[in-house]
Amino acid sequence: MTPEIAGLLTATGHQITVRTRSGGMRVAAVWQVLMPVACDVERVRIVTNSERGFEDMTISFAETFSGSLNTVLRQFEKMTWVTTAELC
């Protein structure tokens, strides 16, 4: 990805980061949870750090009310395979 394209992907709203142990990210399950707010997803970034043993998926939202994102966050927190989930 070129720096010009990367600059266009800068998010302007809230973000949710879902962290799992390495090999534990369930992308389809993440998208099932995101379905009610999918039209507001602006960017998704997945980072794997095998040395530290984790994977992060950060979902950036456009102008979504944080109240609706709190509901999404609570769903992630209930999933046994999710190590942490946070709203920024």
N, C-alpha and C positions, 0 to 999 in steps of 0.2 A: 504494500500500500504506500502510495506516495504521500509526502507531507501535506500536499495540497488537499488530497482526499481525506486524510486523517483530520485535518482542520475542519472540514465540513461535517464531521461526525460528532462534534462537540455537543454534549447534552446541555439542555437549559433548565431542566426541572429536577425532580427528585430521583434518587437511585435506590434500588434494593440490591444488596449483595448476598448471595447464597454461597456458603462454603461447605465443602464436603471433604472427606478423606480422599486421597488419590484413588482414582478408579470408581468413585462412588457417585459421580454426578449423573443424574437421571434427567437428561434434557427434555424428553417428552413429558415427564411429570411436571417439570418446571413450567412448560408451556401450557399444560392443562390448568394449572393454578392461575396463570396469567391471562387466560381467555377473556375474563370480564373486562380487563383493562388493556387488551392487546392493541387496540387502535391507538393507544397513547404511548406505546413503546417506541422509543426513538433510536436506541442503540443497545446492542448486547455485546459484552466483552467477556471472553472466557480465558482464564489464566490458569496454567498448571505449574506447580512447583514440586517436582518429584523429590528434590532434596529435603524439603520440609514436610512433604507428604500431604499436600492439600490441593484442591481445585476450587477456584472462585468463578462464579458467574455473576457479573454485574449488569443489571438491567436498568437502563436510563429511560426516564419518562419525560414526555413533553410537559404540557401544563395539566397535570392530573391532580385532583384534590388529594391531599395526603391522607384524608380519612378513608378513602377507598383503598389506598395502598396499605394502611394499617391492617385492614382485613386480609389482604394478600399476604402480608408479612406474618400474621398469626397462623395462616395455613402452612407456610414454610416451616415455622417453628415447631409445628406438630409432627412434622415428618421425621421419622427415626433416622434416616440416612443423612439428614442435614445437620452439620456440626454447629453452624451459627447462621443466622439470617439477620441482617440489619438494614434499617431505612436511613438514608442520609439525605 
